[in-house]
């Protein structure tokens, strides 16, 4: 764990429309991240929650842009990129990170960033929010987006 998360109250956003956009790779981890995001959004009393899947994390920025064009107030982006034997990991991590930043600045709407970029599966499990995990990045990402609506 990198440090201790700050204590942040759950902002209430009953009129918000939020899309959770997830990669389709590593669905076991992504489903845990989605569950954490949904838990945070429900605690914030968000009534309009939509979950959308994209082929991989690289496609998340475009899906976020489409969500904003359709009137969503915020996006929670979740996924997992695992380091492999080639530079593909570096390019995907760079691309999704820069793409998400570009989209949220273009639309002046928040994207909670819950795309895990891990060296191995154990690191992902420790951060995905399932029972026994050290962290819940799906939940944290949703809270971050809600805080900026």
Residue pairs with C-beta under 8 A, 6 or more apart in sequence:
1 126
1 134
1 135
5 135
5 140
8 143
8 147
10 40
10 43
10 44
10 143
10 146
11 44
11 143
11 146
11 147
11 149
12 44
12 45
13 44
13 45
13 46
13 73
13 146
13 149
14 44
14 45
14 46
14 47
15 47
16 44
16 46
16 48
16 73
16 74
16 146
16 149
17 46
17 48
17 50
17 71
17 72
17 73
18 41
18 46
18 48
18 49
18 50
18 72
18 73
18 74
18 75
18 76
18 142
18 145
18 146
19 49
19 50
19 51
19 52
19 63
19 64
19 67
19 72
19 74
19 75
19 76
20 34
20 37
20 38
20 41
20 49
20 50
20 51
20 52
20 75
20 76
20 78
20 142
21 52
21 53
21 54
21 60
21 63
21 64
21 67
21 75
21 76
21 77
21 78
22 30
22 33
22 34
22 51
22 52
22 53
22 54
22 77
22 78
22 79
23 30
23 53
23 54
23 55
23 56
23 57
23 59
23 60
23 78
23 79
23 80
23 115
24 30
24 53
24 54
24 55
24 56
25 55
25 56
25 57
25 79
25 80
26 79
26 80
26 82
26 124
29 80
29 116
29 121
29 124
29 125
29 128
30 78
30 79
30 80
32 128
32 129
32 130
32 133
32 138
33 78
33 79
33 80
33 114
33 116
33 128
33 129
33 137
33 138
33 141
34 51
34 78
34 138
35 129
35 138
36 114
36 128
36 129
36 136
36 137
36 138
36 139
36 140
36 141
36 142
37 76
37 78
37 112
37 114
37 138
37 139
37 141
37 142
38 49
38 51
38 138
38 142
39 138
39 139
39 142
40 138
40 139
40 140
40 142
40 143
40 146
41 49
41 76
41 142
41 146
42 49
44 142
44 146
46 146
50 67
50 72
52 63
52 67
54 60
54 62
54 63
56 79
56 92
57 79
57 80
57 81
57 92
57 96
57 115
58 92
58 95
58 96
58 99
60 77
60 79
60 96
60 99
60 100
60 115
61 95
61 96
61 99
61 100
61 102
61 103
62 99
64 75
64 77
64 100
64 103
64 104
64 111
65 103
65 106
65 107
67 75
68 75
68 103
68 107
68 109
72 109
73 109
73 149
74 109
74 110
74 111
74 112
74 145
74 146
74 148
74 149
75 104
75 109
75 110
75 111
75 112
75 145
76 111
76 112
76 114
76 138
76 141
76 142
76 145
77 96
77 100
77 111
77 112
77 113
77 114
77 115
77 141
78 114
78 115
78 116
78 137
78 138
78 141
79 96
79 114
79 115
79 116
80 115
80 116
80 117
80 118
80 124
80 128
81 89
81 92
81 93
81 96
81 115
81 116
81 117
81 118
82 89
82 118
82 119
82 120
82 121
82 124
83 89
83 117
83 118
83 119
83 120
89 117
93 117
96 115
97 113
97 115
100 111
100 113
100 115
103 111
104 110
104 111
109 149
110 144
110 145
110 147
110 148
110 149
111 145
112 140
112 141
112 142
112 143
112 144
112 145
112 146
113 141
113 144
114 137
114 138
114 140
114 141
114 142
116 123
116 124
116 127
116 128
116 137
118 124
118 127
125 133
126 133
126 134
126 135
127 133
127 134
127 135
127 136
127 137
128 136
128 137
128 138
129 135
129 136
129 137
129 138
129 139
